[in-house]
Amino acid sequence: MTPAALRRFRLILWALVAVAALAATFIFLTVPPKSATALGGGDYHVLDASGNTLDASMLKGHPSLLFFGYTHCPDVCPTTLAEMAAWFETLGDEGKALKGYFVTVDPERDTPAIIGDYVAGVTDRVTPISGDPAEVLKLVNAWKVTVEKVPGDSDDYTLNHTASVFLINADGGFEGTIAFGENAESAVGKIRKLLAKS
């Protein structure tokens, strides 16, 4: 191959690499990831604090904040619940259509009554969710929440779990998350965007 032909060949290869990179960028920016579109749904039947049965339809017809935690949680859960209460207060009437849910990842200890008292001690804007452990697990799995049991002294234990608050649109679809410890201005900004879409 002559030097001129070799240069031409290299030019063609670089052009193909550039086209492939542009195509990959386009796909990345326009096609939602499968993990996001697969979140939610499922056939589960859980309970609120009053013992009313709820299913996947509880997340439809309004925008929602969805958090998974438990009442024996030492820091993440009480902090996040307090932050959720503060977000609702900041939004005021602007957030009247917004609903909040606190789903226990520890239904063996967190009965509907126990988690109901726990949440009610902080805010009346968040619905506590518990129920049969197998049904709660279906809900946990539907949102691909990580839960890991960490044994403690005697029969005690803690749970490592996903600490983000899920942002859910009025169709019950995933819109993003608020990270644990994210500043209030950023969190409320994300919620306002969610409200604007719903």
C-alpha positions in Angstrom: 0.0 0.0 0.0 1.4 3.4 -1.0 1.8 6.2 1.6 -1.1 8.1 -0.1 -3.4 5.1 0.0 -2.5 4.4 3.7 -3.3 8.0 4.6 -6.7 7.7 2.8 -7.4 4.5 4.6 -6.6 6.0 8.0 -8.8 9.0 7.1 -11.7 6.7 6.3 -11.2 4.8 9.6 -11.2 8.0 11.6 -14.3 9.2 9.8 -16.0 5.9 10.8 -14.9 6.3 14.4 -16.4 9.8 14.4 -19.7 8.7 13.0 -19.9 5.8 15.5 -19.2 8.3 18.4 -21.9 10.7 17.2 -24.4 7.8 16.9 -23.6 6.6 20.4 -24.0 10.1 21.8 -27.3 10.5 20.0 -28.6 7.2 21.4 -27.4 8.0 24.9 -29.1 11.4 24.9 -32.4 10.3 23.4 -33.2 6.8 24.6 -34.0 6.3 28.3 -32.0 3.6 30.0 -33.8 0.3 30.5 -33.2 0.3 34.2 -35.2 3.6 34.5 -38.1 2.5 32.3 -38.3 -0.8 34.1 -38.8 0.7 37.6 -42.2 0.5 39.4 -45.3 -1.4 38.6 -45.8 -4.9 39.9 -48.6 -6.7 41.6 -48.3 -6.0 45.3 -50.8 -5.3 48.1 -49.5 -3.3 51.0 -51.1 -1.5 53.9 -51.2 2.1 55.2 -51.2 3.0 58.9 -55.0 2.5 59.0 -54.8 -1.0 57.5 -56.2 0.1 54.1 -54.9 -2.0 51.2 -52.8 -0.2 48.5 -51.4 -1.4 45.2 -49.4 0.1 42.3 -52.2 2.5 41.6 -51.3 4.5 44.7 -48.5 6.1 42.6 -50.8 7.1 39.8 -52.9 10.3 39.2 -50.5 12.6 41.0 -46.7 13.2 41.4 -45.1 11.4 44.3 -42.0 11.2 46.5 -41.2 7.6 47.4 -38.7 6.6 50.1 -37.7 3.2 51.5 -36.5 3.0 55.1 -37.4 1.7 58.5 -38.1 2.9 62.0 -35.0 1.4 63.7 -32.8 3.3 61.2 -30.2 5.3 63.2 -29.7 8.3 60.9 -30.6 8.2 57.2 -34.4 7.5 57.6 -35.2 10.1 60.3 -33.1 12.7 58.5 -34.8 12.0 55.2 -38.3 12.0 56.7 -37.6 15.4 58.3 -36.3 16.7 54.9 -39.4 15.5 53.2 -41.5 17.3 55.7 -39.5 20.5 55.1 -39.9 20.2 51.3 -43.6 20.0 51.7 -43.6 23.0 54.0 -41.4 25.0 51.5 -43.7 24.1 48.6 -46.9 25.1 50.5 -49.9 25.2 48.2 -47.6 24.7 45.2 -47.1 21.1 46.3 -50.8 20.3 47.2 -51.0 17.7 44.4 -47.8 16.0 45.6 -47.9 12.9 47.7 -45.2 11.3 49.8 -44.7 7.6 50.8 -42.4 6.0 53.4 -42.2 2.3 52.7 -40.6 0.1 55.4 -37.9 -2.3 54.3 -38.4 -4.0 57.8 -42.0 -5.1 57.8 -41.3 -7.8 60.4 -40.7 -5.1 63.0 -42.5 -2.2 61.4 -46.2 -3.0 61.6 -48.6 -0.5 60.0 -49.3 0.9 63.5 -45.7 1.3 64.4 -44.6 2.9 61.2 -47.8 5.0 61.3 -46.8 6.5 64.7 -43.2 7.0 63.5 -44.2 9.0 60.4 -47.0 10.9 62.1 -44.6 12.2 64.7 -42.8 14.1 61.9 -45.4 15.0 59.2 -49.0 14.3 58.0 -48.0 14.7 54.3 -46.3 11.3 54.1 -48.2 8.0 54.0 -46.5 5.2 55.9 -46.5 1.8 54.1 -46.0 -1.7 55.6 -47.9 -5.0 55.4 -47.2 -8.7 54.8 -43.4 -9.1 54.3 -43.8 -10.9 51.0 -46.0 -8.2 49.6 -43.7 -5.4 50.9 -40.8 -7.2 49.2 -42.6 -7.2 45.9 -42.8 -3.4 46.2 -39.2 -3.1 47.2 -38.1 -5.3 44.3 -40.4 -3.3 41.8 -38.2 -0.2 42.5 -35.0 -2.2 42.6 -34.2 -1.1 46.1 -31.2 -2.6 47.8 -31.7 -4.0 51.3 -29.0 -5.8 53.2 -29.4 -7.1 56.8 -26.5 -6.4 59.1 -26.5 -8.6 62.3 -25.9 -6.8 65.6 -25.8 -7.8 69.2 -28.2 -10.6 70.2 -31.2 -10.6 67.9 -30.8 -7.0 66.9 -29.9 -5.9 63.4 -29.7 -2.9 61.1 -30.4 -2.7 57.4 -28.3 -1.1 54.7 -30.7 0.2 52.1 -31.0 2.5 49.1 -31.1 6.0 50.6 -32.5 8.1 47.7 -36.0 9.6 47.4 -37.6 8.5 44.2 -39.4 11.2 42.1 -42.5 9.6 40.5 -44.6 11.3 37.8 -48.4 11.3 37.7 -48.3 8.1 35.4 -46.4 6.2 38.1 -43.2 6.5 36.2 -39.6 7.2 37.4 -38.4 10.7 36.9 -35.2 10.7 39.0 -34.0 10.8 42.6 -33.0 13.1 45.4 -29.8 11.9 47.0 -29.4 11.5 50.7 -27.9 14.8 52.0 -28.7 16.7 48.8 -29.1 20.4 49.6 -32.7 21.7 50.1 -32.6 24.1 47.2 -31.6 21.4 44.7 -34.1 19.0 46.1 -37.0 21.5 46.0 -35.9 22.4 42.5 -36.2 18.8 41.3 -39.7 18.5 42.9 -40.8 21.7 41.2 -39.7 20.2 37.8 -41.7 17.1 38.7 -44.8 19.2 39.5 -44.4 21.1 36.3 -44.5 17.8 34.3 -47.6 16.5 36.1 
